[in-house]
Amino acid sequence: MDSNFGVIMLKKESPHVIRGLLHPGVIYILMSAQQLLENSMTLSNNTPAVVVTGASSGIGHATAVRLARNGHRVYAGFRHPEDGASLAEESSNLTPVHLDVTDPESIEALREQVEAAPSTTPLRGLVNNAGTTTAAPVEYVSPDELRRVLDVNVVGQVAVTRALLPVLRRSHGRVINISSMGGRIASPVMGPYAASKFALEAITDALRREVADQDVEVVAIEPGAVATPIWNKIDSKVNLDSIPEEARRVYGDLITGVEEGIFKASATHGVPPERIADVIEQALTRPHPRARYLVGRSARMRVMLSRVLPPKLFDLILSGVMRRIGARTRTAAPTPRHPS
């Protein structure tokens, strides 16, 4: 066969080949491939940065450590000096940052620090994890206490997001909001906390839709029961240890049931924070993250029941379980002896 056969055939077919190569679809594919190659080369030379608020303990700490050990530059927010010193020992990729999400000056200092970072460490993610909780029947929650919880869990998250969103837009980053199963189901005695998480879910949905055309992803993480110190750090003025006796008399077994069935059970039988950190890392790094991640068997089961059962039947089941736990705890408690 003539060694020039291929060349001769190409010359004969060249008009068709050229027209084929100039087809818009082919051009788009070639340009996309070139862009992917350039992006991969850029990423290989960069160290992606992530801000994690509330990184002193629990989910935030597990997430900050995991990301730092897996090659991210992590700005880990803390409030207490001893927590900052502890975080600094975890990894050379982890930078402790004093951060109070309710303090505008603190948030501005964080923004300036992130903006001043070299271009080789683009901000690829913000994990809004800082949070607080409180517990009391709605009747016994003071307006000040409700404001405190909403200020930290909602307003604070929005404030940090507003400060860093322009940076994330430039780097095509992601906002990961740590919500809760409580953002879908409001348990009795947990009304203020659930209200804050319902609000955070709404903020997450609205923001995701607002920046959909800006190459910024917004994701909600919705854990169920987690073995995290948040349940032991209720520093509110109105909580289960300080509500008046009248509340105990009116809501007795329900309050005790929440103490035993949510607080103590979560601390001992909840999902490890490291499991949530794994999901957060997936949401940060996978090409196409989901809009929300419901984490934990108990969370998935409760949400499924809330969808398929009539609301009042679900109410009876949820409140009934808490009351039964409270009654069982009350009857099992030893009767105090009074001196004769």
C-alpha positions as CSV (number, residue, x, y, z in Angstrom):
1,M,0.0,0.0,0.0
2,D,1.2,3.5,-0.9
3,S,2.8,5.1,2.3
4,N,1.2,8.4,1.2
5,F,-2.3,6.8,1.1
6,G,-3.3,8.4,4.4
7,V,-2.1,11.8,3.3
8,I,-3.9,11.5,0.0
9,M,-7.1,10.5,1.7
10,L,-6.8,13.4,4.2
11,K,-6.3,15.8,1.3
12,K,-9.4,14.4,-0.4
13,E,-11.5,14.6,2.7
14,S,-9.9,17.7,4.2
15,P,-12.9,20.0,3.5
16,H,-15.2,17.6,5.4
17,V,-12.6,17.2,8.2
18,I,-12.2,21.0,8.6
19,R,-15.9,21.6,8.6
20,G,-16.3,18.8,11.2
21,L,-13.6,20.4,13.4
22,L,-15.2,23.8,13.1
23,H,-18.6,22.4,14.3
24,P,-19.7,24.4,17.4
25,G,-20.1,21.2,19.5
26,V,-16.5,20.1,18.7
27,I,-15.1,23.6,19.4
28,Y,-17.0,23.6,22.8
29,I,-15.6,20.2,23.8
30,L,-12.0,21.2,22.9
31,M,-12.3,24.5,24.8
32,S,-13.8,22.7,27.8
33,A,-11.0,20.1,27.8
34,Q,-8.4,22.9,27.6
35,Q,-10.0,24.7,30.5
36,L,-10.1,21.6,32.6
37,L,-6.4,21.0,31.9
38,E,-5.6,24.6,32.9
39,N,-7.7,24.3,36.1
40,S,-6.0,21.0,37.1
41,M,-2.6,22.6,36.6
42,T,-3.6,25.6,38.7
43,L,-5.1,23.4,41.4
44,S,-1.9,21.3,41.6
45,N,0.1,24.5,42.3
46,N,-2.4,25.9,44.9
47,T,-3.2,25.0,48.5
48,P,-7.0,25.6,48.9
49,A,-8.0,27.4,52.0
50,V,-11.1,26.9,54.1
51,V,-12.6,28.9,57.0
52,V,-14.2,26.9,59.8
53,T,-16.1,28.8,62.4
54,G,-16.6,27.3,65.9
55,A,-13.6,25.0,65.6
56,S,-12.8,24.7,69.3
57,S,-14.7,21.4,69.7
58,G,-17.1,18.9,68.3
59,I,-18.0,19.1,64.5
60,G,-15.9,22.2,63.9
61,H,-12.8,20.8,65.5
62,A,-13.1,17.5,63.7
63,T,-13.6,19.3,60.4
64,A,-10.7,21.7,60.8
65,V,-8.3,18.9,61.7
66,R,-9.5,16.6,58.9
67,L,-9.2,19.3,56.3
68,A,-5.8,20.5,57.5
69,R,-4.4,17.0,57.5
70,N,-5.7,16.4,54.0
71,G,-3.9,19.3,52.6
72,H,-6.1,22.3,53.1
73,R,-5.0,25.6,54.7
74,V,-7.6,26.0,57.5
75,Y,-8.5,29.2,59.3
76,A,-10.0,27.7,62.5
77,G,-12.2,30.1,64.5
78,F,-12.1,30.0,68.3
79,R,-13.3,32.2,71.1
80,H,-11.2,31.2,74.1
81,P,-7.4,31.6,74.2
82,E,-6.8,28.1,75.5
83,D,-8.7,26.7,72.5
84,G,-6.5,28.6,70.1
85,A,-3.3,27.2,71.6
86,S,-4.7,23.7,71.4
87,L,-5.7,24.1,67.7
88,A,-2.3,25.3,66.8
89,E,-0.8,22.0,67.8
90,E,-3.0,19.9,65.5
91,S,-1.4,20.7,62.2
92,S,1.0,23.1,60.5
93,N,-1.8,23.7,57.9
94,L,-4.1,25.0,60.6
95,T,-4.2,28.7,61.5
96,P,-6.2,29.5,64.7
97,V,-8.2,32.7,64.3
98,H,-9.9,34.5,67.2
99,L,-13.5,34.8,66.0
100,D,-16.8,35.8,67.6
101,V,-19.5,35.6,64.9
102,T,-21.5,38.2,66.8
103,D,-18.7,40.8,66.8
104,P,-18.4,42.9,63.5
105,E,-14.7,43.8,64.3
106,S,-13.8,40.2,64.8
107,I,-15.4,39.2,61.5
108,E,-13.7,42.1,59.7
109,A,-10.3,41.0,61.0
110,L,-11.0,37.5,59.6
111,R,-11.8,39.0,56.2
112,E,-8.7,41.0,56.2
113,Q,-6.6,38.0,57.1
114,V,-8.1,35.9,54.4
115,E,-7.8,38.7,51.8
116,A,-4.1,39.1,52.7
117,A,-3.3,35.5,52.0
118,P,-1.1,34.8,48.9
119,S,-2.9,33.9,45.6
120,T,-1.6,30.4,45.9
121,T,-4.0,29.7,48.8
122,P,-7.4,30.7,47.3
123,L,-10.4,30.5,49.6
124,R,-12.4,27.5,48.5
125,G,-14.8,27.1,51.4
126,L,-16.5,28.6,54.4
127,V,-17.9,26.2,56.9
128,N,-20.4,28.1,59.1
129,N,-20.4,25.8,62.2
130,A,-20.3,28.2,65.1
131,G,-23.5,27.8,67.2
132,T,-25.2,27.7,70.5
133,T,-28.3,26.2,72.0
134,T,-30.8,26.5,74.7
135,A,-33.7,24.4,76.0
136,A,-37.0,25.3,77.7
137,P,-40.7,25.2,76.9
138,V,-41.6,28.2,74.6
139,E,-43.7,29.6,77.5
140,Y,-40.5,29.9,79.6
141,V,-38.1,31.3,77.1
142,S,-37.3,34.9,77.6
143,P,-37.1,37.3,74.6
144,D,-33.5,38.0,75.5
145,E,-32.6,34.3,75.4
146,L,-34.3,33.8,72.1
147,R,-32.4,36.8,70.6
148,R,-29.1,35.4,71.9
149,V,-29.7,32.1,70.1
150,L,-30.8,33.7,66.9
151,D,-27.9,36.2,67.0
152,V,-25.3,33.4,67.1
153,N,-27.0,30.7,65.0
154,V,-28.5,32.9,62.2
155,V,-27.3,36.5,62.2
156,G,-23.8,35.5,63.0
157,Q,-23.7,33.0,60.1
158,V,-25.1,35.6,57.7
159,A,-22.5,38.2,58.9
160,V,-19.5,35.9,58.3
161,T,-21.0,34.8,54.9
162,R,-21.5,38.4,53.8
163,A,-17.9,39.3,54.7
164,L,-16.4,36.4,52.8
165,L,-18.8,35.9,49.8
166,P,-16.9,38.3,47.5
167,V,-13.7,36.3,48.1
168,L,-15.5,33.0,47.5
169,R,-17.0,34.4,44.3
170,R,-13.6,35.1,42.9
171,S,-12.3,31.6,43.7
172,H,-15.6,29.8,42.9
173,G,-15.8,28.6,46.4
174,R,-18.5,27.0,48.6
175,V,-20.5,27.9,51.6
176,I,-21.3,25.0,53.9
177,N,-23.9,25.8,56.6
178,I,-24.1,23.4,59.5
179,S,-27.8,23.1,60.2
180,S,-29.5,20.2,61.9
181,M,-32.3,17.7,61.8
182,G,-33.8,20.4,64.1
183,G,-34.0,22.6,61.0
184,R,-36.7,20.2,59.7
185,I,-38.3,18.9,62.9
186,A,-38.9,21.1,66.0
187,S,-38.7,18.8,69.0
188,P,-40.6,19.9,72.2
189,V,-38.6,22.0,74.6
190,M,-36.1,22.7,71.8
191,G,-38.2,25.5,70.1
192,P,-35.6,28.3,70.2
193,Y,-32.8,26.1,68.8
194,A,-35.1,24.6,66.1
195,A,-36.3,28.1,65.2
196,S,-32.7,29.2,64.6
197,K,-32.0,26.1,62.4
198,F,-35.2,26.5,60.4
199,A,-34.1,30.1,59.8
200,L,-30.6,28.9,58.7
201,E,-32.2,26.5,56.3
202,A,-34.2,29.3,54.7
203,I,-31.1,31.5,54.5
204,T,-29.2,28.6,52.9
205,D,-32.0,28.0,50.3
206,A,-32.3,31.6,49.4
207,L,-28.5,32.1,49.1
208,R,-28.1,29.0,47.0
209,R,-30.6,30.3,44.5
210,E,-29.2,33.8,44.5
211,V,-25.6,32.7,43.6
212,A,-26.6,29.8,41.4
213,D,-25.2,31.6,38.3
214,Q,-22.0,32.8,40.1
215,D,-20.3,29.4,40.3
216,V,-20.7,29.4,44.1
217,E,-22.2,26.3,45.7
218,V,-24.2,26.6,49.0
219,V,-24.9,23.4,51.0
220,A,-26.7,22.5,54.2
221,I,-25.4,19.7,56.5
222,E,-28.2,18.3,58.6
223,P,-26.9,16.0,61.4
224,G,-29.1,14.1,63.7
225,A,-27.9,13.3,67.2
226,V,-24.1,14.0,67.4
227,A,-21.8,13.2,70.3
228,T,-20.7,16.8,70.6
229,P,-20.0,19.1,73.7
230,I,-22.7,21.6,72.6
231,W,-25.2,19.6,74.7
232,N,-23.0,20.2,77.8
233,K,-22.3,23.8,77.0
234,I,-25.7,25.4,77.4
235,D,-24.5,28.7,78.9
236,S,-27.9,30.4,78.6
237,K,-29.7,32.1,81.5
238,V,-32.8,30.1,80.7
239,N,-32.1,26.4,80.4
240,L,-33.2,23.1,81.8
241,D,-31.2,23.6,85.0
242,S,-32.6,27.0,85.8
243,I,-36.2,27.1,84.6
244,P,-38.7,27.7,87.5
245,E,-40.3,24.9,89.4
246,E,-43.6,25.9,87.9
247,A,-42.3,24.9,84.5
248,R,-41.3,21.5,86.0
249,R,-44.7,21.1,87.4
250,V,-46.5,21.9,84.1
251,Y,-44.1,20.2,81.7
252,G,-42.4,17.8,84.1
253,D,-42.0,14.5,82.2
254,L,-41.5,16.2,78.9
255,I,-38.6,18.3,80.2
256,T,-37.0,15.2,81.8
257,G,-37.5,13.3,78.6
258,V,-35.6,15.9,76.6
259,E,-32.8,15.9,79.2
260,E,-32.5,12.1,78.9
261,G,-33.6,11.5,75.4
262,I,-31.7,14.3,73.6
263,F,-28.9,15.7,75.8
264,K,-27.6,12.6,77.5
265,A,-28.4,10.2,74.7
266,S,-26.7,12.5,72.1
267,A,-23.6,12.8,74.2
268,T,-23.2,9.0,74.6
269,H,-24.9,7.5,71.5
270,G,-24.7,10.2,68.9
271,V,-22.9,10.1,65.6
272,P,-19.1,10.9,66.1
273,P,-18.2,14.4,64.9
274,E,-15.6,12.8,62.6
275,R,-18.5,11.3,60.6
276,I,-20.0,14.7,60.1
277,A,-16.5,16.1,59.2
278,D,-16.3,13.4,56.5
279,V,-19.6,14.6,54.9
280,I,-18.5,18.2,55.1
281,E,-15.3,17.3,53.3
282,Q,-17.3,15.6,50.6
283,A,-19.5,18.7,50.2
284,L,-16.4,20.8,49.8
285,T,-14.5,18.7,47.4
286,R,-16.9,16.7,45.2
287,P,-17.6,18.2,41.7
288,H,-21.4,18.4,42.2
289,P,-22.4,18.5,45.9
290,R,-26.0,18.0,46.9
291,A,-28.1,20.9,48.2
292,R,-28.3,19.2,51.6
293,Y,-26.9,16.2,53.4
294,L,-29.0,14.5,56.1
295,V,-26.6,12.6,58.3
296,G,-27.3,9.8,60.7
297,R,-29.8,6.9,60.8
298,S,-32.0,8.6,63.5
299,A,-32.2,11.8,61.4
300,R,-33.2,10.0,58.3
301,M,-35.8,7.9,60.1
302,R,-37.4,10.9,61.8
303,V,-37.6,13.0,58.7
304,M,-39.1,10.1,56.8
305,L,-41.8,9.7,59.4
306,S,-42.5,13.4,59.5
307,R,-43.2,13.2,55.7
308,V,-45.4,10.2,55.6
309,L,-47.4,10.6,58.9
310,P,-50.2,13.1,59.5
311,P,-48.7,16.0,61.5
312,K,-50.8,15.4,64.6
313,L,-50.0,11.7,64.7
314,F,-46.3,12.6,64.3
315,D,-46.7,15.1,67.2
316,L,-48.2,12.4,69.4
317,I,-45.3,10.0,68.7
318,L,-42.6,12.5,69.2
319,S,-43.9,14.1,72.4
320,G,-45.2,10.7,73.6
321,V,-41.7,9.2,73.4
322,M,-40.2,12.1,75.3
323,R,-42.9,11.9,78.0
324,R,-42.4,8.1,78.4
325,I,-38.7,8.6,78.8
326,G,-39.3,11.3,81.4
327,A,-41.8,9.1,83.3
328,R,-39.5,6.1,83.3
329,T,-36.6,8.3,84.6
330,R,-38.8,9.8,87.3
331,T,-40.0,6.4,88.6
332,A,-36.5,4.9,88.4
333,A,-35.0,7.8,90.5
334,P,-34.5,7.0,94.1
335,T,-36.9,8.7,96.5
336,P,-35.0,11.2,98.7
337,R,-35.0,10.3,102.4
338,H,-35.9,13.0,104.9
339,P,-34.4,12.9,108.4
340,S,-36.9,12.0,111.1
